Amino acid sequence: MSVTGTERTQPLESPDDPVVVALVNRVVDSRDPNAFGEIYDRFVERVYRYLYFRTGSHPEAEDLAEQVFLKAWEA
């Protein structure tokens, strides 16, 4: 993951957005890796920024964001 504070590829979305809900349902119902990848792409920046705000460390925030998405995929 290479996320910097100035990158923004798309607007931040609400987890309640119908498109996001449909993606989550595809992941839950069929473990669709493409749907999970899209969720990752949509939310990795938000998760990273939150973790960076909490830790103040770019490497630690990147590691923690990776762990968040890994645990989400495993669950």
RACORMO-V740435 format. One record per backbone hydrogen bond with DSSP energy under -1.0 kcal/mol. CO is the residue of the C=O (numbers start at 1). NH is the residue of the N-H. If there is no record, write none. Layout:
BEGIN
CO:NH
CO:NH
END
This chain:
BEGIN
4:7
14:17
17:21
18:22
19:23
20:24
21:25
22:26
23:27
24:28
25:29
26:30
26:32
27:31
32:36
33:37
34:38
35:39
36:40
37:41
38:42
39:43
40:44
43:47
44:48
45:49
46:50
47:51
48:52
49:53
50:54
51:55
52:56
57:61
58:62
59:63
60:64
61:65
62:66
63:67
64:68
65:69
66:70
67:71
68:72
69:73
70:74
71:75
END
